[in-house]
Structures are given as C-alpha cells and as structure tokens.
Amino acid sequence: MQSPANAIVYIVDDDAEVREALAWMLRSRRLASESFASAAAFELLLMEGRVRHPCCLLLDVRMPGMSGLGLFDRMVERGDVAQLPVIFLTGHADVPTAVATVKRGAFDFCEKPFSDNQLVDRIQAALALSAQHVAARQARRQVHQHLAELTERERAVMQLVVDGLPNKMIADQLGISVRTVEVHRARVFDKMQVKSAIELANLLRGAA
C-alpha cells in the first residue's frame, strides 16, 4: 500500500530507545516521522494547529506526567482522532485498557513486542483513513468558498432549485422572470462547479 503524499507518523513515547527504533523502522519503509518524549509536548503541536496533513499517532499508554490515555481523552474531546488516528503501543497488562480505547475511537493497539510488518500495515491503513478525512475536509472548505461567491439572489434561487422547484415556480415565488431564474441558475451551477440540481444537492449535503 502506497502512503498518501506528505503523510507523517507521530511517535509519542517517553523511552528514547523505543522512539529511535520506531523512527528507524519507519525510515526503512520510507515513512516520515516526528518523535515526542511526552504527551504534553505533542499536545502543544495539536494546540498550535500544525496538524493539517495525512497522519497517525503511535502513542505509548504509560508515560510520566500526562499518560497516553490522558492525551487520548483530550483528543477525543476536541475531535482530533478523525484526522489523526491513534495506534496505542501497549504492554500485556494494558491490553484490556487498550481494547476499551478502541471502542472510544482509537484506531488500533499493538502489544509489545510487536511485529514490524503488522504495525506498518496498521500504520498504512491509519494513514489512508486520515487522508480520506483530509480530502473530505478540503472538499467541504472548497464548497463553502464557492458558496461565499454567490449573491443573495443566487442563494435564494439555489435553495429553491435544491428543493426541486421548476424555473416557473421559482420565478413566481421570487417575483422575477423565468429568464432571470435561468440566468441565476446557470451562474449558481457555474460557481458551484456542478451540472445538475441533483449534483448540487449532493454537494451541499456532503458539505453540511
């Protein structure tokens, strides 16, 4: 499986040897990574809004200070886990806890010692999921940018088009000519980059 463009794997573990081993493994698979020695250090990156690309997080469960579980709880509260799938790295004693976190939105967990190939497979799957989220978010942003370009009248016509009204009924409801409705309708389709009312409705529904 090919990694998404600009993908990065974040590593959060207080053990320097573990961080370096994971980074080396990822480099050998041509995957970029960035390591953090504490959950607090990584959370700072999140709070600064610098995570905008396809990515996933390899997160140790037990760490001094804020634990991996504590960081995960905060990420869930902020809605970060959709773009940033979390793979917990856990010892045998933590497996029941890790399973519970999966039910709360974690992508997966890998028990130490883990198989490099299996871990990379899960990382690739997490990155693919993140890439889908990033693409969907960018598509929604583009739709809202197009909506901002519409005039007030074009917005009114668009809503009635989406409601399924024919041009004659739109004209009667807005007190304008059918020809004017046709012009506004064409401009709406052009600005929203669609070719039909059904396509327009689906676009708006997806951006909601």
Secondary structure, DSSP 8 states (H G I E B T S, - for coil): ----TT-EEEEE-S-HHHHHHHHHHHHHTT-EEEEESSHHHHHHHHHTT---SSEEEEEES--SSS-HHHHHHHHHHHTTTTTS-EEEEE-GGGHHHHHHHHHTT--EEEESS--HHHHHHHHHHHHHHHHHHHHHHHHHHHHHHHHHTS-HHHHHHHHHHHTT--HHHHHHHHT--HHHHHHHHHHHHHHHT-SSHHHHHHHHHHH-
